[in-house]
Amino acid sequence: MSTTVKLAGTYTVNDDGSFTLTLHGGAGGIPPIPPIPPPADMVILRPSGGDDHQALQDAWNALGSDQTLLVSGMLQISDSVSLQGSNKTVAGDPRVQSGLRSTCAGRPMSGPYCAMLHLQGLQHCTLRGLELDAAGTPSGLAWIEGGADNLVQGCYLHDVGWYGANPSPAALLSDGSENLIVRNNRVLNTGTGGPGADGTRGIWLRGAAYATVEGNHVSDTGHTCIVVEGAAAMIQRNSAKNCLANGTLFKLVYRGPQPAGEVHFLNNAGDNSPQGAGLMIESGPFSLVEIAGCVWKNNGAPGNTFGSLYVNGDWTTNIHYHDNTLENCQSIGALRYADHCLFENNSVASGPATLNLEESAKNIKLSNSGDVSIGANCSNVWVDGAQRA
């Protein structure tokens, strides 16, 4: 005698105590879970097959407060679009390739800095999950002018062209934007006029009282990958690679009118800056510049002093450079006009373990961080407990 219990198939117990288990499945396995539909109040804009520049402008203008404009597909954009207002979001549809593509071949767009998107005076607005493709044209991708408490997140900006005198300073540019957050974006391939010439930066934030730049991946830029100019910032978990023609991988500059505060530069990675340093600090009288947990590779060209760090311009103060790792850099760094700087517990896997005090460096201390080369007008320099100047 046998007993059969119906499952998703059959389970059979035979007379001799053995059993047979047979399972059946439909063709193709488990059906895919359908995409979650967008909220009912979301406005959806799809490509028309022609120029979508005016349609995008009209859709944004009609958007209400706390509403989202969902771009579903790649819109064709022939000229600059101006975004103004507050509490609005424009986002890419995660289900399909979505964003904006320039169609102005051979010419820049007509807006300021030739930007595809001019985000003007926005308050509490978000740009999220969009692909912004310059398609080799000499157009910037987004310029954020003024405004406060805005977010650029999860966007992909790429292929800004070069046409002799590039009118676009950066793929993503901002001026005077307060509390701007730039998070988890990718920037790839910006134009250049050749080695030593000018070029287009990746991300350039200018004149912000405070900015947060985190989780971004920027590579193959014609000039500096990431530049932050302002009074204070959090810059963390970014990667910058292949600054191809000029500049450095990262750059930090103090810009008023707010008093200089603290900058935390944490857990970033910088690889391949043949024309300059990994990080340049230009005129940084900050109350603290913490540079920690970073990985620096291939910074500087053979024969120069550029390494992971270069300090120049007016006085830079209060650098705490610790727990960083260097590989194949031309030096730990070079300092000019630097005061009260502490270097400790840094690891140099390959390359010179030397900090070059080129000129006017004072109150410098190294602990477990290599040696120093001392230039003119340097004083109160200590290496592992021994005074060197």
C-alpha positions as CSV (number, residue, x, y, z in Angstrom):
1,M,0.0,0.0,0.0
2,S,1.2,3.5,-0.7
3,T,0.2,7.0,0.4
4,T,0.4,10.1,-1.8
5,V,0.3,13.7,-0.5
6,K,-0.2,16.4,-3.1
7,L,2.4,19.3,-2.9
8,A,3.9,21.4,-5.7
9,G,4.4,18.1,-7.4
10,T,4.1,14.7,-5.6
11,Y,5.6,13.0,-2.5
12,T,5.1,9.2,-2.6
13,V,5.8,6.7,0.3
14,N,6.2,3.2,-1.0
15,D,5.4,-0.2,0.6
16,D,9.0,-0.8,1.5
17,G,9.3,2.5,3.4
18,S,11.1,4.4,0.6
19,F,9.7,7.5,-0.9
20,T,9.7,9.4,-4.2
21,L,9.6,13.2,-4.4
22,T,8.6,14.9,-7.7
23,L,8.3,18.6,-8.0
24,H,6.9,20.5,-11.0
25,G,7.5,24.1,-12.0
26,G,6.0,26.3,-14.7
27,A,8.2,27.4,-17.6
28,G,10.3,30.5,-16.8
29,G,10.3,30.1,-13.0
30,I,8.9,32.7,-10.8
31,P,7.3,35.6,-12.7
32,P,9.0,39.0,-12.3
33,I,7.6,41.4,-9.8
34,P,6.0,44.3,-11.7
35,P,7.5,47.7,-11.1
36,I,5.9,49.8,-8.4
37,P,3.8,52.4,-10.1
38,P,4.7,56.1,-9.3
39,P,2.7,58.1,-6.9
40,A,-0.6,59.4,-8.2
41,D,0.5,63.0,-7.9
42,M,3.7,62.5,-9.8
43,V,4.0,64.2,-13.2
44,I,5.6,62.1,-15.9
45,L,7.4,63.5,-18.9
46,R,8.5,61.2,-21.7
47,P,10.5,61.9,-24.9
48,S,8.5,63.3,-27.8
49,G,10.9,62.1,-30.4
50,G,11.9,65.7,-31.2
51,D,13.2,68.6,-29.1
52,D,12.0,68.4,-25.5
53,H,13.5,71.5,-24.2
54,Q,10.3,73.6,-24.0
55,A,8.3,70.6,-22.8
56,L,10.7,70.2,-19.8
57,Q,10.5,73.9,-19.1
58,D,6.7,73.9,-19.1
59,A,6.4,70.8,-17.0
60,W,8.7,72.2,-14.3
61,N,7.0,75.6,-14.3
62,A,3.6,73.9,-13.8
63,L,4.9,71.6,-11.0
64,G,3.3,72.3,-7.6
65,S,5.1,72.5,-4.2
66,D,6.1,69.0,-2.9
67,Q,5.5,67.5,-6.3
68,T,8.0,65.4,-8.4
69,L,8.6,65.6,-12.1
70,L,9.6,62.1,-13.3
71,V,11.6,62.0,-16.5
72,S,11.0,58.6,-18.1
73,G,13.4,58.1,-21.0
74,M,16.1,60.3,-22.5
75,L,14.8,63.8,-23.4
76,Q,16.5,65.6,-26.3
77,I,17.5,69.1,-25.2
78,S,18.6,71.8,-27.7
79,D,19.0,74.7,-25.3
80,S,19.2,75.7,-21.6
81,V,16.3,75.1,-19.2
82,S,15.9,77.3,-16.2
83,L,14.5,75.7,-13.0
84,Q,13.2,78.1,-10.3
85,G,11.0,77.6,-7.2
86,S,11.0,75.6,-4.0
87,N,10.1,72.2,-2.6
88,K,10.2,70.5,-6.0
89,T,12.0,67.4,-7.3
90,V,13.0,66.3,-10.8
91,A,14.0,62.7,-11.0
92,G,14.9,60.0,-13.5
93,D,12.7,56.9,-13.9
94,P,14.8,54.0,-12.4
95,R,13.0,51.5,-14.7
96,V,14.5,52.9,-17.9
97,Q,17.5,55.0,-19.0
98,S,16.3,58.5,-18.1
99,G,17.6,62.0,-18.3
100,L,18.6,64.7,-20.7
101,R,20.9,64.6,-23.8
102,S,22.3,67.6,-25.6
103,T,21.5,68.0,-29.2
104,C,23.4,71.3,-29.8
105,A,26.2,69.8,-31.8
106,G,29.1,72.2,-32.5
107,R,27.8,75.0,-30.3
108,P,27.3,75.7,-26.6
109,M,23.8,76.3,-25.1
110,S,22.6,79.9,-24.7
111,G,22.2,80.0,-20.9
112,P,24.8,81.1,-18.3
113,Y,27.9,79.0,-18.4
114,C,26.2,77.2,-21.3
115,A,24.5,74.9,-18.9
116,M,21.8,72.5,-19.9
117,L,20.1,73.0,-16.6
118,H,20.2,76.4,-14.8
119,L,19.0,75.9,-11.2
120,Q,18.3,79.4,-10.2
121,G,17.7,80.4,-6.5
122,L,16.1,77.0,-5.7
123,Q,15.0,76.3,-2.1
124,H,14.7,72.7,-0.8
125,C,14.7,71.1,-4.2
126,T,16.2,67.9,-5.5
127,L,17.8,66.7,-8.7
128,R,17.9,62.9,-8.4
129,G,18.7,59.9,-10.6
130,L,19.1,61.7,-13.9
131,E,21.6,61.0,-16.6
132,L,22.9,64.3,-18.0
133,D,24.7,63.6,-21.3
134,A,26.5,66.5,-23.1
135,A,27.1,64.1,-26.0
136,G,30.5,65.6,-26.7
137,T,29.1,69.2,-27.0
138,P,30.8,72.1,-25.1
139,S,27.9,72.6,-22.7
140,G,27.9,72.4,-19.0
141,L,25.4,70.0,-17.5
142,A,24.1,71.8,-14.4
143,W,24.7,75.2,-12.9
144,I,23.3,75.9,-9.4
145,E,23.1,79.6,-8.8
146,G,22.4,80.6,-5.2
147,G,19.6,79.0,-3.3
148,A,19.7,76.9,-0.2
149,D,19.2,73.4,1.2
150,N,19.2,71.6,-2.2
151,L,20.3,68.1,-3.1
152,V,21.9,66.6,-6.2
153,Q,21.9,62.8,-5.8
154,G,22.5,59.7,-7.8
155,C,23.0,61.5,-11.1
156,Y,25.3,60.5,-14.0
157,L,27.0,63.4,-15.8
158,H,29.2,62.7,-18.7
159,D,30.9,63.6,-22.0
160,V,31.4,67.3,-21.9
161,G,33.2,68.3,-25.1
162,W,36.0,70.7,-25.8
163,Y,36.1,73.2,-28.6
164,G,39.2,75.4,-28.2
165,A,37.9,77.8,-25.6
166,N,35.5,75.8,-23.5
167,P,32.7,78.0,-22.0
168,S,31.9,75.4,-19.4
169,P,34.0,75.5,-16.2
170,A,32.6,72.2,-14.8
171,A,30.1,69.5,-15.5
172,L,28.4,70.4,-12.2
173,L,28.9,74.0,-11.1
174,S,27.5,75.9,-8.2
175,D,27.9,79.5,-7.0
176,G,26.8,80.7,-3.6
177,S,24.6,77.7,-2.8
178,E,24.1,77.3,0.9
179,N,23.9,73.9,2.5
180,L,24.2,72.1,-0.8
181,I,24.5,68.3,-0.7
182,V,26.1,66.6,-3.6
183,R,25.8,62.8,-3.0
184,N,26.5,59.5,-4.9
185,N,26.9,61.0,-8.3
186,R,29.1,59.9,-11.2
187,V,31.0,62.3,-13.4
188,L,32.9,61.0,-16.4
189,N,34.8,62.4,-19.4
190,T,35.1,66.2,-19.4
191,G,37.0,68.1,-22.0
192,T,40.5,69.4,-22.2
193,G,42.7,71.5,-24.5
194,G,45.6,69.1,-23.9
195,P,48.4,68.5,-21.3
196,G,49.0,71.7,-19.2
197,A,46.1,73.5,-20.9
198,D,42.8,74.5,-19.4
199,G,39.9,72.0,-19.1
200,T,36.5,71.3,-17.7
201,R,36.3,70.3,-14.0
202,G,34.1,67.5,-12.7
203,I,32.4,69.1,-9.7
204,W,33.1,72.7,-8.7
205,L,31.3,74.2,-5.7
206,R,32.1,77.9,-5.3
207,G,31.3,80.3,-2.4
208,A,29.2,78.0,-0.2
209,A,29.0,78.7,3.6
210,Y,28.8,75.0,4.0
211,A,28.7,72.1,1.6
212,T,28.4,68.3,1.8
213,V,30.2,66.3,-0.9
214,E,30.0,62.5,-0.4
215,G,30.0,59.2,-2.2
216,N,30.8,60.7,-5.6
217,H,32.9,59.0,-8.3
218,V,34.6,61.5,-10.7
219,S,37.1,60.4,-13.3
220,D,38.8,61.3,-16.6
221,T,38.4,65.1,-16.2
222,G,40.2,67.8,-18.2
223,H,40.9,69.7,-15.0
224,T,40.5,69.1,-11.3
225,C,38.0,66.4,-10.4
226,I,36.4,67.9,-7.3
227,V,36.7,71.5,-6.1
228,V,35.1,72.9,-3.0
229,E,35.4,76.7,-2.3
230,G,33.7,78.0,0.8
231,A,33.9,78.4,4.6
232,A,33.4,74.9,5.8
233,A,32.6,71.4,4.4
234,M,32.2,67.7,4.8
235,I,34.0,65.9,2.0
236,Q,33.9,62.1,2.4
237,R,33.9,58.8,0.7
238,N,34.6,60.3,-2.8
239,S,36.8,58.8,-5.4
240,A,38.7,61.0,-8.0
241,K,40.7,59.4,-10.7
242,N,42.6,60.5,-13.8
243,C,42.9,64.2,-13.8
244,L,44.2,64.1,-17.4
245,A,45.5,67.5,-18.4
246,N,45.8,70.0,-15.6
247,G,45.0,70.6,-12.0
248,T,44.7,68.1,-9.1
249,L,42.3,65.4,-8.1
250,F,40.8,67.5,-5.2
251,K,41.0,71.2,-4.4
252,L,40.0,73.1,-1.3
253,V,39.9,76.9,-1.1
254,Y,38.5,79.2,1.6
255,R,36.0,81.7,0.3
256,G,34.2,84.2,2.5
257,P,32.4,86.2,3.6
258,Q,31.6,83.8,6.4
259,P,34.5,83.1,8.9
260,A,36.5,80.0,8.0
261,G,35.3,77.0,9.9
262,E,36.1,73.3,9.9
263,V,36.7,71.0,6.9
264,H,36.5,67.2,7.3
265,F,38.1,65.4,4.4
266,L,37.6,61.7,5.2
267,N,38.0,58.3,3.6
268,N,38.5,59.7,0.1
269,A,40.5,58.1,-2.7
270,G,42.7,59.9,-5.3
271,D,44.4,58.0,-8.1
272,N,46.5,59.4,-11.0
273,S,47.2,63.1,-11.0
274,P,50.2,63.4,-13.4
275,Q,50.1,67.2,-13.5
276,G,49.6,67.9,-9.8
277,A,48.9,66.7,-6.3
278,G,46.1,64.5,-4.9
279,L,44.7,67.4,-2.8
280,M,45.6,71.0,-3.1
281,I,44.7,73.5,-0.4
282,E,44.9,77.1,-1.6
283,S,44.6,79.9,1.0
284,G,42.9,77.9,3.8
285,P,42.9,79.7,7.2
286,F,40.4,77.1,8.6
287,S,40.0,76.3,12.2
288,L,40.6,72.7,11.3
289,V,41.3,70.7,8.1
290,E,41.1,67.1,9.0
291,I,42.5,64.8,6.3
292,A,42.1,61.2,7.4
293,G,41.6,57.6,6.2
294,C,42.3,58.5,2.6
295,V,44.1,56.4,-0.1
296,W,46.5,58.3,-2.4
297,K,48.0,56.6,-5.5
298,N,50.2,57.9,-8.3
299,N,50.2,61.6,-7.4
300,G,52.6,63.9,-9.1
301,A,55.0,63.5,-12.0
302,P,58.6,62.2,-11.5
303,G,61.0,65.0,-10.7
304,N,58.5,67.3,-8.9
305,T,57.5,67.6,-5.3
306,F,53.8,67.1,-5.8
307,G,52.5,64.3,-3.7
308,S,49.3,63.5,-1.9
309,L,49.0,67.1,-0.6
310,Y,50.1,70.6,-1.8
311,V,49.5,73.8,0.2
312,N,50.0,77.2,-1.4
313,G,48.6,80.7,-1.6
314,D,47.9,82.7,1.5
315,W,48.4,81.1,4.9
316,T,46.7,77.7,5.5
317,T,46.3,76.7,9.1
318,N,45.4,73.7,11.4
319,I,45.9,70.7,9.1
320,H,45.6,67.4,10.8
321,Y,46.7,64.7,8.3
322,H,46.5,61.3,9.8
323,D,46.0,57.6,9.1
324,N,46.3,58.0,5.3
325,T,47.9,55.5,2.9
326,L,50.2,56.5,0.1
327,E,51.4,54.4,-2.9
328,N,53.7,55.6,-5.7
329,C,53.3,59.3,-4.8
330,Q,56.2,61.7,-5.4
331,S,56.1,62.8,-1.8
332,I,53.8,62.9,1.2
333,G,53.3,66.5,0.3
334,A,54.6,70.0,-0.1
335,L,53.9,73.0,2.1
336,R,54.2,76.7,1.5
337,Y,52.8,79.3,3.9
338,A,51.4,76.7,6.3
339,D,51.1,77.0,10.1
340,H,50.2,74.5,12.9
341,C,50.1,71.3,10.9
342,L,50.2,67.8,12.4
343,F,51.0,64.6,10.4
344,E,50.7,61.4,12.3
345,N,50.4,57.6,11.7
346,N,50.5,57.7,7.9
347,S,51.7,54.8,5.8
348,V,53.8,55.1,2.7
349,A,53.7,51.8,0.8
350,S,56.0,53.0,-2.0
351,G,57.5,56.3,-3.1
352,P,59.4,59.0,-1.1
353,A,58.2,59.2,2.5
354,T,59.1,62.9,2.6
355,L,57.2,66.1,3.5
356,N,58.7,69.0,1.6
357,L,58.6,72.3,3.5
358,E,59.2,74.5,0.5
359,E,58.8,77.9,2.1
360,S,57.4,79.6,5.1
361,A,56.1,76.6,7.0
362,K,56.0,76.8,10.8
363,N,54.8,74.8,13.8
364,I,55.0,71.5,11.8
365,K,55.0,68.2,13.6
366,L,55.5,64.7,12.2
367,S,54.9,61.5,14.1
368,N,55.3,58.1,12.4
369,S,54.9,59.9,9.1
370,G,58.3,59.9,7.4
371,D,60.8,62.7,7.2
372,V,61.0,66.4,6.1
373,S,62.9,68.4,3.6
374,I,63.3,72.0,5.0
375,G,63.3,75.1,2.8
376,A,63.5,78.8,3.5
377,N,61.8,80.6,6.4
378,C,60.7,77.4,8.2
379,S,60.6,77.1,12.0
380,N,59.5,75.0,14.9
381,V,59.6,71.7,12.9
382,W,59.6,68.4,14.8
383,V,60.0,64.9,13.5
384,D,59.3,62.0,15.9
385,G,60.2,64.0,18.9
386,A,63.3,65.7,17.5
387,Q,63.4,69.3,16.6
388,R,64.7,69.8,13.0
389,A,64.2,73.6,12.6
